[in-house]
Amino acid sequence: MPYKILADIVVLIHFLWIVFLIFGAFIGVKYKAVKIFHISGLIFAFIIQIFDWYCPLTHLEVWLRTKHDPALAYTGSFIPHYIEKIVYIELPRYTIFILTVFLCGFNAWMYRRKR
């Protein structure tokens, strides 16, 4: 049971991390430390998309779920696994890549606009 709870906590943290990457520029324009952390996170997200890696949080969650019940583990990326359950569609890898590029561009625009 503790592995399942820990895996659920990792999912929550992963979700909050994605929300921060999407909306972090709104806070980052005011606070330099948040801006540095946010831009670093965007760079990391971009790099893992380019090299087709999975986020370390995905690996941690899958490992925890496997420890709880091997049947609960999944392969692939965090985003399609959970988004598919919400909207019942599959997201191709290139779609996630395009959304990542758009997100980085939007945030770059936000930071440059506030100067």
C-alpha positions in Angstrom: 0.0 0.0 0.0 2.7 2.6 0.7 4.1 2.1 -2.8 0.7 2.9 -4.3 0.4 6.1 -2.2 3.9 7.2 -3.1 3.2 6.6 -6.8 0.0 8.7 -6.5 2.0 11.5 -4.8 4.6 11.3 -7.7 1.7 11.6 -10.2 0.5 14.7 -8.3 4.0 16.2 -8.3 4.4 15.4 -12.0 1.1 17.1 -12.8 2.0 20.2 -10.7 5.4 20.3 -12.5 3.7 20.4 -15.9 1.3 23.1 -14.7 4.4 25.1 -13.5 6.0 24.7 -16.9 2.9 25.9 -18.6 2.1 28.9 -16.3 5.4 29.5 -14.6 6.3 32.6 -16.7 3.4 34.5 -15.1 5.3 34.2 -11.8 8.7 34.2 -13.3 8.4 37.7 -14.7 8.2 39.0 -11.1 10.7 36.7 -9.3 14.2 36.0 -10.7 14.6 32.8 -8.8 11.4 31.4 -10.2 12.4 32.6 -13.7 15.7 30.7 -13.5 14.0 27.5 -12.2 11.2 27.8 -14.8 13.6 28.3 -17.7 15.8 25.4 -16.5 12.7 23.2 -16.4 11.7 24.2 -19.9 15.2 23.5 -21.2 15.1 20.1 -19.5 11.6 19.4 -21.0 12.8 20.3 -24.4 15.9 18.1 -24.1 14.0 15.1 -23.1 11.6 15.6 -26.0 14.5 15.9 -28.5 16.2 12.7 -27.3 12.9 10.8 -26.8 13.6 10.3 -23.1 11.1 10.0 -20.3 10.9 12.2 -17.3 12.6 10.8 -14.2 9.3 11.2 -12.4 7.7 8.8 -14.9 10.4 6.2 -14.2 9.9 6.7 -10.4 6.1 6.4 -10.7 6.3 3.2 -12.8 8.9 1.7 -10.4 6.6 2.4 -7.4 3.6 1.0 -9.2 5.6 -2.1 -10.1 6.6 -2.5 -6.5 2.9 -2.3 -5.5 1.4 -4.4 -8.3 3.3 -5.2 -11.5 0.0 -5.2 -13.4 -0.4 -1.4 -12.7 2.9 -0.4 -14.4 2.7 1.1 -17.9 5.2 1.8 -20.6 5.7 5.1 -22.4 5.4 8.7 -21.4 3.5 10.2 -18.4 1.5 12.7 -20.5 -0.1 10.4 -23.1 -0.8 7.7 -20.5 -2.9 10.1 -18.4 -4.3 12.4 -21.1 -5.5 9.4 -23.1 -7.6 8.3 -20.1 -9.1 11.8 -19.9 -9.9 12.5 -23.5 -9.8 8.9 -25.0 -7.4 9.8 -27.8 -3.8 8.9 -28.4 -1.3 11.7 -28.7 1.5 11.0 -31.1 5.0 11.8 -30.0 5.3 14.6 -32.6 2.3 16.3 -31.1 3.9 16.4 -27.7 7.0 17.7 -29.3 5.1 20.5 -31.0 3.3 21.4 -27.8 6.7 21.5 -26.0 8.2 23.8 -28.7 5.1 26.0 -28.5 5.3 26.1 -24.7 9.0 27.2 -24.8 8.3 29.8 -27.4 5.3 31.2 -25.5 7.4 31.4 -22.3 10.3 33.1 -24.1 7.8 35.6 -25.5 6.4 36.2 -22.0 9.8 36.8 -20.5 10.9 39.1 -23.3 7.7 41.0 -23.3 8.0 42.0 -19.6 11.4 43.6 -20.1 
